[in-house]
Amino acid sequence: MILPIYLYGQQVLRKETENITKDYPNLKELVENMFETMYHADGVGLAAPQVGLSIRMLVLDASPLARDFPECTDFKRVMINPEIVEESEEKITLEEGCLSLPGIHESVARAAKIKIKYVDENFTEHEEDIDGFAARVVQHECEHLDGHVFIDNISAIRRQLNKARLNNIIKGTARCSYRVKAVGK
């Protein structure tokens, strides 16, 4: 089932999320629905707050980016209760967008490499070193779990330049090709 994606201005996007356990209700169905929602919106990552849930879970499939970023080949994951435990000092600045901020793209500096701990949908523990664009995608989605969005990482001037777009998102007048839940809707 395709879920609505919560847009900028929704309070759930600014809440810190809570860890879940393997007895979380309908977890398998939620994972399937989040992947279906992400694919329908042409995304490569989706965090639970983006579908209205304040839980520490995200789904990723950066495989469509493999042509330009080989490290994204077969990079499909479910990450539950993820924790970035190390970040490289080296930063790489690239343009990002977000399904919760349609029409906004800005350059963001992120760690070139990370180490992350998480459990998958079967609650098998993983510790993984990730680099390049795959690391960027993970960092972007993990920020959602801490109540942040990518524009929090840009300068005040760049945020000001996007003010009209942000206001349109909040008002529910931003155009999207996928199902959304805007403020007051």
Rosetta blueprint (number, residue, H / E / L):
1 M L
2 I L
3 L L
4 P L
5 I E
6 Y E
7 L L
8 Y L
9 G L
10 Q L
11 Q H
12 V H
13 L H
14 R H
15 K L
16 E L
17 T L
18 E E
19 N L
20 I L
21 T L
22 K L
23 D L
24 Y L
25 P L
26 N L
27 L H
28 K H
29 E H
30 L H
31 V H
32 E H
33 N H
34 M H
35 F H
36 E H
37 T H
38 M H
39 Y H
40 H H
41 A L
42 D L
43 G L
44 V L
45 G E
46 L E
47 A E
48 A H
49 P H
50 Q H
51 V H
52 G L
53 L L
54 S L
55 I E
56 R L
57 M E
58 L E
59 V E
60 L E
61 D E
62 A L
63 S H
64 P H
65 L H
66 A L
67 R L
68 D L
69 F L
70 P H
71 E H
72 C H
73 T L
74 D L
75 F L
76 K E
77 R E
78 V E
79 M E
80 I E
81 N E
82 P E
83 E E
84 I E
85 V E
86 E E
87 E E
88 S L
89 E L
90 E L
91 K E
92 I E
93 T E
94 L E
95 E E
96 E E
97 G L
98 C L
99 L L
100 S L
101 L L
102 P L
103 G L
104 I L
105 H L
106 E E
107 S E
108 V E
109 A E
110 R E
111 A E
112 A L
113 K E
114 I E
115 K E
116 I E
117 K E
118 Y E
119 V E
120 D L
121 E L
122 N L
123 F L
124 T L
125 E E
126 H E
127 E E
128 E E
129 D E
130 I E
131 D E
132 G H
133 F H
134 A H
135 A H
136 R H
137 V H
138 V H
139 Q H
140 H H
141 E H
142 C H
143 E H
144 H H
145 L H
146 D L
147 G L
148 H L
149 V L
150 F H
151 I H
152 D H
153 N H
154 I L
155 S L
156 A H
157 I H
158 R H
159 R H
160 Q H
161 L H
162 N L
163 K H
164 A H
165 R H
166 L H
167 N H
168 N H
169 I H
170 I H
171 K H
172 G L
173 T L
174 A L
175 R L
176 C L
177 S L
178 Y L
179 R L
180 V E
181 K E
182 A L
183 V L
184 G L
185 K L
